[in-house]
Every structure is written in C-alpha cells, then in structure tokens.
Amino acid sequence: MALLCHHDHVIHLANMTSAGEKQHYALALIKSLFSHLPDNFHIGLLYDIGSQLEQSCRKWGFLKPLLPQISFAISVFHAFGHQWPPAHLSPTEMRRVWTF
C-alpha cells in the first residue's frame, strides 16, 4: 500500500503482510505522514474505502487528534463502480456528476 501526493509521487510505502484491505495499513501511513507535517497542516485523503476508514476513526478514536485536519473522500469511480450505471440517475444527472 502506498501514500502518494497529487502528482502520483510516492511519499510512504507499507509492506502488506496479509491479504485484504486492512485499515491499520492506512492508519499507519496517515500517522507517518503527519509526523512530517506542520501541526496546522490540513490534508485531503482520497481512499477507495475512505468512508469506512473515517467511520472507524470516529467510532474507535483512531487518529483522534488528527481528524480535524483530514478531509476524507472517495473516488466517484469507486462510489459508482459497484452499481454501474447508477439506476437512480438520469443521463442529465450523470453528466453533472462526471463534470463536477
């Protein structure tokens, strides 16, 4: 698993020793990143299971002091990837989603 900047440059790597998407890898990468940033720095985190990670952080107190400095997001491709095309959206609404 890797932590990349918006230019796709590798910042940190984690050697995954078990299969599946384990949240502790992402948590370790985020913690490592913040150890190199100023205290008031805010990041945007695009992660394919970002909503699950954010819920876990809030529910269990993971990264509690850092949460105000993180904006979680997921890719629109991942959000709609499980039910493509989204049946509840008209073609006009779909164009609006993709151009946003």
Summary of the structure (lengths in Angstrom):
residues: 100
radius of gyration: 15.7
end to end distance: 28.0
largest distance: 44.9
contacts: 200
relative contact order: 0.12
helix: 41%
strand: 15%
